[in-house]
Amino acid sequence: MATKNIIERLDDTDIAILRCLQQNARLTIKEIATEVNLSSTPVFERIKRMEREGYIKRYVTVLNAEKLHKGFIVYCSVKLSHINKKMAEEFCETIRHIPEVTECYNISGRYDYLLKVHSPDMKYYQEFVLNVLGQLPMLGSLESTFVMEEVKNDFGVAI
């Protein structure tokens, strides 16, 4: 219900602006204004407000992992040796500084964390597991799931 209240603060024009930006963050204010049938100034002000209020976290460029030889994607389920606040904080801080890990989620179930890892190939990933993840003192176990084909990858949020 709390999510609904937050969304209610955004009107249809705000949502239309967010959709435009989510599809192409390089659109100019003028192009967005044309798309949502407003002039440039109110669109600019709405975008700045949504940035201030945290609806827009940041702007990114989506790179082609295959072209950059980082297209071997692995989801790595991690179980810590035991769980407590200090160990979880240390694990998260360490993971934030490992460039191969592009996403990390604290999850429920058999494992504690789910990592998305980009690497050039299986050999690199094997070395990564042995020399990076395997060196973490709080690591209990891990299970790797290899992506065979990317069927869908939307970087946005359905709004």
Steps between C-alpha positions, in 0.01 A plus 500: 500500500792738570618466139158610379520819711841584353377444145195716573735797550603462136244607245455356151742754353771406752450134410519581127827691559645207696403260223671720241818523709496129574485422127769753407672714764675696224179667387519876526257692717346634179449148360339383825281811508375422150429141598295598810336810347654759733747781454864450594503696827238295688659177373841616625349594839319166531817305421700699756227441762493125428881490529485687833225272632693187399270368228793534261808346662753550222556488127699215346617369167425134429810338351518195275668239721568269204688769309704576813583129549306486827200311364541183706239559770477297817253525785685400811302401810706561813455366850703661775674274754269648763285807495517799726483874442875560496571214259218606267627859497857386426381275219291776341782754526743256340259411218444870420869523403516194273447625143396163356197499733247729336203418724467367853180418685442384856253216452292262707518124479793261487751771409567842645600696188458482124778651289497576130852457367628605155813331367659426162472120526479193722874491573496861621197427719674195647801715592266767638331247728833359621694825537234757590182352645682198641730730697216664692524380860124516554415282198333176597400362160393606156309363204544627146227518237625575149289707261466322167286765328366839598131491410394832653690775672302815572695746705198695611210475739152436364302817564 
